[in-house]
Amino acid sequence: MKTFFKILVLVLLVSFQSCSKGEIEEVNLVEEKKSIEASKAFAASNNQAEEGTLENKMQWGAYLVTRALFNKAAEDDFLNLLTSSYNNNNNNNTVRLDDLLNSSNGAFRNAFAEAFDYYTNVDACDTDGGKPRGAAVPDNEGNSRPGFQAQNNETTSRVGQSFPPPASDLYINQLINNYNFEIFLPNGYVELKELEELEDFYKIISTAVTNNLITNEAYSHSEYNCHIVYTNMTTQTQGNIVMMREY
């Protein structure tokens, strides 16, 4: 009888532990789900500028400039212009976007175009607030062949079929010709290779400035695509900060 009682107690203890473990795992799953939902809600409710507005264009400009800077040749191009006597602003924390995209080296423009192509064609970083609202697209894109104009048969027979320029070229040329944007580096700029001991996504932040105020929309970038997170930023934020603003 005592043996039976001991076995019964042992079975009850095992059952209790199994139930407790199951309850703990269930609680953990519930908490994990809540955390994921909270992160998505945060991303959905952050104060991202409305798509197509001037602030949104500036956010995308800063974002793509930052992505381009992870290309070493583009970063060298950027640094050369930033410290060059040809820099219109003659200081080491501001550079005109049109000067950068028109640089004779061309490395930065190429890297910027590659970043544009990537984030236009891939649904990257959409679910965690990892990029500005909407997409970086040329103004009045109209259709899937931006810049395309119909040709009559006579023109086609004389010069052959004309193909529209790449969307990245349209976008870059519009940034150069239609806007007065400049890159402002409030903390100056440190080459990314010198920040290798830091966590990747603390190396550089992109944001925009409107009406001389820092917006609360900012993105911490890592070297790898999609390791980009929405972040809060204040005037005390340290590190490389790439701000797009009008001059």
Residue pairs with C-beta under 8 A, 6 or more apart in sequence:
39 128
40 127
40 128
42 129
42 230
43 127
43 128
43 129
43 130
43 230
44 129
46 129
46 216
46 217
46 230
47 215
47 216
47 217
48 56
48 59
48 129
48 132
48 133
48 217
49 55
49 56
49 59
49 132
49 133
49 208
49 215
49 217
50 56
50 133
51 133
51 134
51 135
52 134
54 210
55 208
55 210
55 215
56 132
56 133
56 134
57 179
58 181
58 208
58 209
58 210
58 244
58 245
58 246
59 132
59 206
59 207
59 208
59 215
59 217
59 244
60 132
60 135
60 136
61 97
61 136
61 175
61 181
61 208
61 244
62 183
62 206
62 207
62 208
62 242
62 243
62 244
63 119
63 131
63 132
63 136
63 206
63 219
64 112
64 115
64 116
64 119
64 136
65 97
65 100
65 112
65 183
65 206
65 242
65 244
66 204
66 205
66 206
66 219
66 221
66 242
67 111
67 112
67 115
67 118
67 119
67 221
67 225
68 74
68 78
68 108
68 111
68 112
68 114
68 115
69 75
69 78
69 111
69 192
69 204
69 242
70 192
70 221
70 223
71 107
71 111
71 114
72 193
73 105
73 107
73 111
74 107
74 108
74 110
74 111
74 112
75 191
75 192
76 107
77 100
77 103
77 105
77 106
77 107
77 108
78 95
78 100
78 108
78 189
79 189
79 191
80 103
80 105
81 87
81 95
81 99
81 100
81 103
81 108
82 92
82 93
82 95
82 185
82 189
83 92
86 99
87 94
87 95
87 96
87 99
88 96
88 99
89 95
89 96
89 182
92 185
92 188
92 189
93 184
93 185
93 186
93 188
93 189
94 182
94 183
94 184
94 185
95 182
95 183
96 181
96 182
96 183
96 247
97 175
97 176
97 179
97 181
97 182
97 183
97 244
98 175
98 176
98 181
100 108
100 109
100 183
101 108
101 109
101 112
101 172
101 175
101 176
102 109
102 176
103 109
109 172
112 168
112 172
113 166
113 168
113 169
113 172
116 136
116 167
116 168
116 171
116 172
117 166
117 167
117 168
118 124
118 225
119 131
119 135
119 136
120 135
120 136
120 137
120 167
124 130
124 131
124 225
124 226
125 131
125 225
125 226
125 228
128 229
128 230
129 229
129 230
130 219
130 226
130 228
130 229
130 230
131 219
131 228
132 217
132 219
136 171
137 167
137 171
138 146
138 147
138 167
138 170
138 171
138 174
139 174
139 178
141 167
141 170
145 164
146 164
146 167
146 170
147 164
147 165
147 170
148 164
149 162
151 161
151 162
175 181
179 246
180 246
180 247
181 244
181 245
181 246
181 247
182 244
182 245
182 246
182 247
183 242
183 243
183 244
184 209
184 243
184 244
184 245
185 240
185 241
185 242
185 243
186 235
186 241
186 243
187 238
187 239
187 240
187 241
189 240
190 239
190 240
192 203
192 204
192 223
192 240
195 202
195 203
195 239
195 240
198 239
200 222
200 223
200 224
200 227
201 220
201 221
201 222
201 227
201 228
201 229
202 220
202 239
203 221
203 222
203 223
203 239
203 240
204 220
204 221
204 239
204 240
204 241
204 242
205 218
205 219
205 220
205 221
205 231
205 233
205 237
205 239
205 240
205 241
205 242
206 218
206 219
206 221
206 241
206 242
206 243
206 244
207 214
207 215
207 217
207 218
207 219
207 233
207 241
207 242
207 243
207 244
208 215
208 217
208 243
208 244
208 245
209 215
209 243
209 244
209 245
210 245
214 233
214 234
214 235
214 243
216 232
216 233
217 230
218 230
218 231
218 232
218 233
218 237
219 228
219 229
219 230
219 231
220 228
220 229
220 231
221 227
221 228
222 228
233 241
